[in-house]
């Protein structure tokens, strides 16, 4: 039986005790989940760093959050700064007979963040998590199954060779593996390691680290094999399989696994809203089916396979996201996931550097339709004229969603509310009210896509409603945060293109009402020769959205400023500079009830500004 401990340390208190507490937790617990306590005016992440200084002395294995999706099999620790999520994680990972210790706050019914005291009860959060866990345990066809040994699908050597077409270089051919991993830091001894060569790191360089973790099998590129300690591995009976390309092999393993798992797949692509639509669709599907879904930005030739490799016999559906930067990428991802249902949310000016034009985007997104299985269904946005063009070229069954009369699944009576959006969902057979807990009328389109999938899966209107209303915003996508001095931050920093910028600015204008709106914008990437023109359009949009102060950072900040000036914004209200300079300038200008929107492409790291504004 295992002990799982959820704990943190208070801010503005004795810092010397933090590593000592970490050291004790690492020594006595099977899994330590390090989280926030009452951070007060300190940075919660700095407090966690202090704890980990001691924790790493007695526990050297750090799990990532995605690696715990199917449970844990060895002593370790994980960092989850959100206390609510940490409590739920501890309870979700527990099994019959385990002990979950939630330490630190006990009877307190509050949490102190900055100079603000918010309502929070460990007991209440634990009760909610326990009820949720019991519900999913007692209803095997609902929820997302965890690591149940009866559901796991082992890998034999024959399976691996059949999937990849590889050849054995050395090792014991009788090995069996519980799963596949590319992470030498978090791999378990029962998993097969695939050495992936990425843009920054080469997994072959970490092969020996994986061997030290106790693994019994590894897949490598043929051209890298000569540089590896094969003689030593042969002596240890470590299986080594060579393939032409390990990234392709990972996809081939995932495709093989997807076929034998017998789950059906929903694949979602589009220029905007992919991730939110994916999560909404997964929450809707989980109202009736055990459903796996992608995590984070697992939407490429590495992330998609890692998601599919988590399928087990308990899953009925998988909801995956397909991204692209160039022609042919969606096609390859479609070959891997073999979708039964394909969703295209919209087509806009994103990734123009890789595809050349908006027509190139349309062709690239349309590759999904060619990969949907015979007898499958396309779920398409009837409000997007380019998506409609694609619909005219497919022989698949199509379910249209949108506001237009052409849609099978429609929204009527859309109404923006404080921190949310309401509308009437019209299905072919009935109409039901929906109350989304996320701002922005553009979110209605994402909800309609999820509803259309739910309708295809024969869910009732009440089940679709329950799923949509249970949805919570994905991290860094229209998350509304309140600072200790009463400033409202809209964290939409995950990614950006022209259309999502426009949607976010419209939402800022609605939410701020008569208060000041401040827009902090970073560069949009992958626009090629269109970059200068489109960044100027962002500035013009800001001016037209009644933004009081505009901050721009990045290579194209001058284009943003130029567009804003042409749109009628005064130069004194426009600031261009580094992220640090923006925070320093803005910190002295913020007022209570201001609304601040922060947005930019992923590579700009705009979330740093959000963190700095909160800590300041």
C-alpha positions in Angstrom: 0.0 0.0 0.0 1.2 3.5 -0.9 1.4 6.9 0.8 0.6 9.9 -1.4 1.3 13.3 0.3 0.0 16.6 -1.0 1.7 19.5 0.7 3.2 23.0 0.4 4.7 25.7 2.6 3.4 29.0 3.6 4.8 32.3 2.2 6.4 35.0 4.3 7.3 32.4 6.9 10.4 30.4 8.0 12.2 29.6 4.7 14.7 27.2 6.4 11.9 24.7 7.2 10.9 24.3 3.5 13.8 22.0 2.4 13.5 20.0 5.7 9.8 19.3 5.0 10.7 18.3 1.4 13.4 16.0 2.7 10.9 14.3 5.1 8.2 13.9 2.4 10.7 12.4 -0.1 11.9 9.9 2.5 8.5 8.7 3.8 6.1 9.0 0.8 5.7 6.9 -2.3 4.6 10.0 -4.2 5.0 13.6 -3.0 2.8 16.2 -4.7 4.3 19.6 -4.1 1.8 22.5 -4.3 0.9 25.9 -2.9 -0.1 26.5 0.7 -0.7 30.1 1.6 1.9 31.8 -0.6 0.9 35.3 0.6 3.2 37.9 -1.1 5.8 35.4 -2.2 6.0 33.8 -5.6 4.5 30.2 -5.2 7.0 28.7 -7.6 9.9 30.1 -5.6 8.5 28.5 -2.5 8.2 25.2 -4.3 11.9 25.5 -5.5 12.9 25.8 -1.8 10.9 22.7 -0.9 12.5 20.7 -3.8 16.0 21.5 -2.6 15.4 19.1 0.3 13.0 16.8 -1.5 15.6 15.9 -4.2 18.0 14.7 -1.4 15.7 11.8 -0.5 13.8 11.3 -3.8 15.5 11.7 -7.1 12.7 10.8 -9.6 10.6 13.7 -10.7 7.4 12.9 -12.7 5.9 15.3 -15.2 2.1 15.7 -15.0 1.4 14.0 -18.4 3.5 11.0 -17.3 1.1 10.3 -14.4 -2.0 10.0 -16.5 -1.8 6.2 -16.2 -0.6 6.1 -12.6 2.9 5.7 -11.1 5.0 2.6 -10.5 7.9 3.9 -8.5 8.8 6.3 -5.8 8.9 9.9 -6.9 7.5 13.4 -6.7 5.6 15.8 -9.0 5.0 19.6 -8.9 1.4 20.9 -9.3 1.2 24.5 -8.1 -2.6 24.7 -8.2 -3.7 23.2 -4.8 -7.2 22.2 -6.1 -5.6 20.3 -8.9 -3.0 18.8 -6.6 -5.6 17.4 -4.3 -7.6 15.9 -7.1 -4.4 14.4 -8.6 -3.5 12.7 -5.3 -7.0 11.2 -4.9 -7.2 10.2 -8.6 -3.8 8.4 -8.4 -4.7 6.5 -5.2 -5.8 2.8 -5.2 -7.7 0.6 -2.7 -5.8 0.6 0.6 -3.6 3.6 -0.2 -3.3 6.7 2.1 -3.6 10.2 0.7 -2.3 12.8 3.2 -3.3 16.4 2.5 -1.0 18.3 4.8 -0.7 21.9 5.9 -4.0 23.7 5.9 -6.3 21.4 7.7 -9.3 23.3 9.2 -8.6 26.5 7.2 -11.4 27.6 4.9 -9.3 30.0 2.9 -6.1 30.5 0.9 -4.0 33.7 1.1 -2.8 34.8 -2.4 -0.9 38.0 -2.4 -2.8 40.4 -0.1 -6.1 38.7 -0.9 -7.9 36.0 1.0 -10.0 33.6 -1.1 -12.4 30.9 -0.1 -10.7 27.5 -0.2 -11.2 24.3 1.8 -9.0 21.2 1.6 -11.8 19.2 3.0 -14.3 20.4 0.5 -11.9 19.9 -2.4 -11.1 16.4 -1.2 -14.7 15.5 -0.9 -15.4 16.7 -4.5 -12.5 14.7 -5.8 -13.6 11.6 -3.9 -17.2 11.8 -5.2 -15.8 12.3 -8.8 -13.5 9.3 -8.4 -16.3 7.1 -7.0 -18.6 8.1 -9.8 -16.1 7.1 -12.4 -15.2 3.9 -10.6 -18.8 2.8 -10.2 -19.7 3.6 -13.8 -17.0 1.8 -16.0 -18.4 3.3 -19.2 -18.0 6.9 -18.0 -15.0 8.9 -17.2 -11.4 8.4 -18.2 -10.1 5.0 -17.0 -6.8 5.0 -15.1 -4.2 2.4 -15.0 -6.2 -0.8 -14.6 -4.1 -3.8 -15.3 -7.0 -5.6 -17.0 -7.2 -2.7 -19.5 -3.5 -2.4 -20.4 -2.2 -3.7 -23.7 1.3 -5.1 -23.5 3.9 -5.0 -26.2 5.6 -8.1 -27.4 8.7 -8.1 -29.6 6.6 -9.5 -32.5 4.2 -6.5 -32.1 7.0 -4.0 -32.2 8.7 -5.5 -35.2 5.4 -5.8 -37.1 4.6 -2.1 -36.3 8.0 -0.6 -37.2 9.6 -3.0 -39.7 12.7 -2.8 -37.6 15.5 -5.3 -37.0 16.9 -6.7 -33.8 20.6 -5.8 -33.2 20.9 -7.4 -29.8 19.1 -8.5 -26.6 16.5 -10.9 -25.2 13.7 -11.4 -27.7 11.4 -12.7 -25.0 10.9 -9.3 -23.3 7.4 -7.8 -23.0 6.8 -4.1 -22.3 3.9 -2.3 -20.6 4.2 0.8 -22.8 6.3 3.1 -24.9 8.2 6.2 -23.7 10.6 8.8 -25.3 11.4 10.5 -21.9 14.6 9.0 -20.3 13.9 11.0 -17.1 10.4 9.5 -16.4 10.5 6.1 -18.1 9.6 3.1 -16.0 11.7 -0.1 -16.1 8.9 -2.0 -17.9 8.6 0.5 -20.8 10.3 0.4 -24.2 12.4 3.5 -24.9 12.3 5.2 -28.3 15.2 7.5 -29.0 13.8 10.5 -30.8 16.0 13.1 -32.5 14.3 16.4 -31.9 15.0 20.0 -32.9 17.0 20.6 -29.7 17.8 17.3 -28.1 18.7 13.9 -29.5 17.2 11.0 -27.5 20.1 8.8 -28.5 22.3 11.0 -26.2 20.1 10.0 -23.3 19.9 6.2 -24.1 22.4 5.4 -21.3 20.3 7.4 -18.8 17.3 5.3 -19.8 19.4 2.1 -19.3 20.3 3.3 -15.8 16.6 3.6 -15.1 16.4 -0.2 -15.6 14.8 -0.4 -19.0 15.1 -3.7 -21.0 14.5 -2.4 -24.5 15.3 0.5 -26.8 14.5 1.5 -30.4 17.2 3.5 -32.3 18.0 5.0 -35.7 20.1 2.6 -37.8 22.6 5.4 -38.5 23.1 6.1 -34.8 23.5 2.5 -33.7 27.3 2.4 -34.3 27.8 5.2 -31.8 26.0 3.4 -29.0 27.4 0.9 -26.4 25.9 -2.2 -28.0 28.4 -4.6 -26.5 27.5 -3.5 -23.0 23.8 -3.7 -23.8 24.2 -7.2 -25.2 25.9 -8.3 -22.0 22.9 -6.9 -20.1 20.4 -8.6 -22.4 18.9 -5.2 -23.3 16.9 -5.5 -26.5 17.9 -3.0 -29.2 15.8 -2.6 -32.4 17.1 -0.5 -35.2 14.8 1.4 -37.6 15.3 3.9 -40.5 13.7 6.8 -38.6 12.6 6.7 -34.9 10.1 9.5 -35.3 8.3 7.6 -38.0 8.6 4.4 -36.0 6.9 6.2 -33.1 4.0 7.1 -35.3 3.9 3.5 -36.7 3.7 2.1 -33.2 0.9 4.5 -32.4 -1.1 3.5 -35.5 -0.6 -0.2 -34.7 -1.8 0.4 -31.1 -4.7 2.5 -32.2 -6.0 -0.4 -34.4 -5.6 -3.1 -31.7 -7.1 -0.9 -28.9 -10.5 -0.9 -30.8 -11.3 2.6 -29.7 -12.7 5.1 -32.2 -11.0 8.4 -32.9 -12.2 12.0 -33.3 -9.6 14.2 -34.9 -9.8 18.0 -34.7 -8.0 20.6 -36.8 -8.4 24.2 -37.8 -6.7 27.6 -37.6 -8.3 28.7 -34.3 -10.0 26.9 -31.5 -8.5 23.4 -31.9 -7.5 22.9 -28.3 -10.6 24.4 -26.7 -12.8 22.4 -29.1 -10.8 19.3 -28.4 -11.3 19.7 -24.6 -15.0 20.5 -25.0 -15.5 17.5 -27.2 -13.7 15.2 -24.7 -15.8 16.5 -21.8 -19.0 16.0 -23.8 -18.0 12.4 -24.9 -17.1 11.5 -21.3 -20.7 12.0 -20.3 -21.3 8.6 -21.8 -18.0 7.0 -22.9 -14.5 6.3 -21.5 -12.6 8.9 -23.5 -8.9 9.7 -23.9 -7.8 13.1 -25.1 -4.6 14.9 -26.0 -2.8 16.9 -23.4 -1.3 20.3 -23.9 0.1 20.8 -27.4 0.4 17.1 -28.3 -0.7 17.7 -31.8 2.3 16.9 -34.0 4.2 13.9 -35.3 5.5 13.2 -31.7 2.7 14.4 -29.5 -0.1 12.6 -31.4 1.6 9.2 -31.1 2.3 9.7 -27.4 -1.4 10.4 -26.9 -2.6 7.3 -28.9 -0.1 5.1 -27.1 -2.1 5.7 -23.9 -5.1 3.9 -25.3 -6.2 0.8 -23.4 -9.1 -1.6 -23.7 -11.2 0.5 -21.4 -11.3 3.4 -23.8 -14.2 3.8 -26.3 -13.2 7.1 -27.9 -10.0 9.2 -28.3 -10.2 12.9 -29.1 -7.0 14.2 -30.7 -5.8 17.5 -32.1 -3.9 17.8 -35.4 -1.6 20.7 -36.0 0.5 21.7 -39.0 3.1 24.1 -40.2 3.5 22.8 -43.8 1.6 20.8 -46.5 1.4 17.0 -45.9 1.6 17.2 -42.1 -2.1 16.7 -41.5 -2.0 13.8 -44.0 0.7 12.0 -42.1 -1.1 12.6 -38.7 -4.3 11.2 -40.3 -2.4 8.1 -41.4 -1.4 7.7 -37.7 -4.7 8.2 -36.0 -7.2 6.9 -38.7 -10.1 9.1 -37.6 -13.7 8.0 -37.6 -14.9 11.6 -37.2 -13.0 14.6 -38.4 -13.7 18.2 -37.3 -12.5 21.4 -39.1 -13.1 24.4 -36.9 -12.2 27.2 -39.4 -9.6 28.3 -41.9 -7.6 31.5 -41.3 -4.3 33.2 -42.0 -2.0 31.0 -39.8 1.2 29.2 -40.8 1.4 31.3 -44.0 5.2 31.0 -44.0 4.9 27.2 -44.5 1.9 27.0 -46.8 2.2 30.3 -48.7 -1.3 31.6 -48.8 -4.8 31.2 -47.2 -5.6 28.8 -50.1 -2.6 26.8 -48.9 -4.0 26.7 -45.4 -7.3 25.5 -46.8 -5.7 22.7 -48.8 -3.5 21.6 -45.8 -6.5 21.5 -43.4 -8.6 19.7 -46.0 -6.1 16.8 -45.9 -8.0 15.6 -42.9 -11.1 14.8 -45.0 -9.1 12.4 -47.1 -8.0 10.4 -44.0 -11.4 9.9 -42.4 -12.3 6.2 -42.5 -14.9 4.8 -44.9 -18.3 5.4 -43.4 -16.9 8.1 -41.2 -18.3 11.6 -40.7 -17.0 15.2 -41.2 -18.1 17.8 -38.7 -17.7 21.2 -40.4 -18.2 24.9 -39.6 -21.0 26.2 -41.9 -20.1 29.8 -41.0 -16.6 29.6 -42.7 -16.9 29.9 -46.5 -13.6 28.1 -47.0 -14.7 25.1 -44.9 -17.8 25.0 -47.0 -15.7 24.8 -50.1 -14.0 21.7 -48.6 -17.4 20.3 -47.8 -18.3 20.4 -51.5 -15.4 18.2 -52.4 -16.0 15.3 -50.0 -18.3 12.3 -50.4 -18.4 11.8 -46.6 -21.5 12.3 -44.5 -21.3 15.8 -43.1 -22.8 17.4 -40.0 -22.7 21.2 -40.2 -22.6 23.4 -37.2 -22.8 27.2 -36.8 -25.1 30.2 -36.7 -26.2 30.0 -40.4 -29.4 28.4 -41.6 -27.3 25.7 -43.3 -26.2 24.3 -39.9 -27.7 21.1 -38.5 -26.4 22.1 -35.1 -27.1 25.8 -34.4 -26.9 28.4 -31.7 -29.6 31.0 -31.2 -30.1 33.9 -28.7 -26.4 34.3 -27.9 -25.9 36.4 -24.9 -22.6 37.5 -23.2 -22.6 37.4 -19.4 -20.1 38.3 -16.8 -17.2 35.8 -17.3 -19.4 33.5 -19.5 -21.7 33.1 -22.5 -25.2 31.7 -22.8 -27.1 30.5 -25.9 -29.8 28.2 -27.1 -28.5 25.0 -28.6 -30.7 23.9 -31.4 -30.4 20.2 -32.4 -32.4 18.5 -35.1 -35.0 17.2 -32.6 -34.9 19.7 -29.7 -33.6 23.0 -28.3 -31.8 23.3 -24.9 -30.2 26.2 -23.0 -26.4 26.3 -22.6 -24.5 28.4 -20.0 -20.8 28.3 -20.8 -18.4 29.2 -18.0 -16.0 31.0 -20.4 -16.1 34.5 -22.0 -16.2 35.3 -25.7 -19.0 34.8 -28.2 -16.4 33.0 -30.4 -16.4 30.2 -27.9 -19.9 29.4 -29.0 -18.6 28.0 -32.3 -16.2 25.7 -30.4 -19.1 24.5 -28.2 -21.2 23.9 -31.3 -18.5 21.7 -32.8 -18.4 19.6 -29.6 -22.2 19.4 -29.5 -22.2 18.2 -33.1 -19.9 15.4 -32.2 -22.0 14.6 -29.2 -25.1 14.4 -31.4 -23.2 12.1 -33.8 -22.4 9.8 -30.8 -26.1 9.7 -30.0 -25.8 11.5 -26.7 -28.9 13.1 -25.3 -29.4 16.9 -25.3 -29.0 16.8 -21.5 -25.7 14.9 -21.7 -24.4 17.4 -24.3 -25.5 20.3 -22.0 -23.9 18.7 -19.0 -20.6 18.3 -20.8 -20.5 21.8 -22.2 -21.4 23.4 -18.9 -18.8 21.3 -17.1 -16.0 22.5 -19.4 -13.4 24.7 -17.8 -11.0 27.0 -19.8 -7.8 25.4 -21.0 -4.7 26.9 -19.5 -3.5 30.2 -21.1 -6.6 30.5 -23.2 -9.0 33.2 -22.1 -8.2 32.6 -18.4 -9.4 35.5 -16.3 -7.2 36.2 -13.2 -7.8 38.9 -10.5 -4.7 40.5 -9.0 -4.4 41.5 -5.4 -5.0 45.1 -6.3 -8.2 44.5 -8.3 -6.8 44.4 -11.8 -8.4 41.9 -14.2 -5.9 39.9 -16.3 -7.0 38.0 -19.4 -4.4 35.3 -20.0 -4.7 34.3 -23.6 -0.9 33.7 -24.1 -0.9 30.1 -25.4 -0.8 31.1 -29.1 -2.0 33.7 -31.6 -2.9 34.5 -35.2 -4.9 37.3 -36.8 -8.3 35.8 -36.3 -7.7 34.8 -32.6 -6.3 38.3 -31.9 -9.5 39.9 -33.3 -11.7 37.5 -31.2 -9.7 38.3 -28.0 -9.9 42.0 -28.6 -13.7 41.8 -29.0 -13.9 39.9 -25.8 -11.8 42.5 -24.0 -14.1 45.3 -25.2 -17.1 43.5 -23.9 -15.7 42.5 -20.5 -14.2 45.9 -19.6 -17.5 47.7 -20.0 -16.7 51.3 -19.0 -13.3 50.5 -17.5 -9.9 50.9 -19.1 -8.8 48.2 -21.5 -5.0 47.6 -21.9 -3.6 45.3 -24.6 -0.2 43.7 -24.3 0.7 42.0 -27.6 3.6 39.9 -28.8 4.5 38.8 -32.3 2.6 36.3 -34.3 4.9 33.8 -35.9 5.1 31.9 -39.2 3.5 34.7 -41.3 6.4 35.1 -43.8 6.0 38.0 -46.2 2.6 38.8 -44.7 4.0 39.6 -41.2 4.4 43.4 -41.4 0.9 43.9 -42.9 -0.9 41.6 -40.4 0.9 43.1 -37.4 -0.2 46.5 -38.6 -3.8 45.1 -38.7 -3.5 44.1 -35.1 -2.6 47.7 -34.2 -5.6 49.0 -36.1 -7.9 46.5 -34.4 -6.6 47.6 -31.0 -7.4 51.2 -31.9 -10.9 50.2 -33.0 -11.5 48.2 -29.8 -11.3 51.2 -27.5 -8.0 50.1 -26.0 -6.7 52.8 -23.7 -3.0 51.7 -23.7 -1.2 49.5 -26.1 2.0 47.6 -25.3 3.8 45.8 -28.1 6.9 43.6 -27.9 8.8 41.6 -30.5 10.4 42.0 -33.9 7.1 43.5 -35.4 6.2 45.8 -32.5 6.8 48.9 -34.7 4.3 47.6 -37.3 1.7 47.1 -34.5 2.4 50.7 -33.3 2.1 52.1 -36.8 -1.2 50.4 -37.4 -2.6 51.7 -34.1 -1.5 55.3 -34.9 -3.2 55.1 -38.3 -6.3 53.8 -36.6 -6.5 56.9 -34.5 -4.6 56.0 -31.3 -2.5 58.6 -29.7 1.3 58.0 -29.6 1.5 58.7 -25.8 -0.8 55.6 -25.2 1.5 53.3 -27.2 4.6 51.6 -25.7 7.1 49.3 -27.5 9.8 47.5 -25.6 11.0 44.3 -24.0 8.7 42.2 -21.7 10.6 43.4 -18.7 10.3 47.1 -19.8 6.5 46.6 -20.4 6.0 45.2 -16.9 8.0 48.0 -15.3 6.1 50.7 -17.1 2.6 49.1 -16.7 3.1 48.4 -13.0 3.1 52.1 -12.2 0.1 52.8 -14.4 -2.4 50.1 -13.4 -5.6 51.0 -11.6 -8.2 49.0 -9.8 -10.8 47.6 -12.3 -8.5 47.8 -15.3 -8.8 45.0 -17.8 -5.5 43.7 -19.3 -5.4 41.3 -22.2 -2.0 39.5 -22.8 -1.6 37.6 -26.1 1.1 36.5 -28.5 2.5 33.4 -30.3 3.7 30.5 -28.2 7.4 31.3 -28.9 7.1 34.8 -27.4 6.6 33.5 -23.9 4.0 36.1 -23.1 2.9 34.1 -20.0 6.0 35.6 -18.3 4.3 39.0 -18.3 1.2 37.5 -16.7 3.3 35.9 -13.9 5.2 39.2 -13.3 2.0 41.3 -13.1 0.5 38.9 -10.6 3.6 38.7 -8.5 3.9 42.5 -8.6 
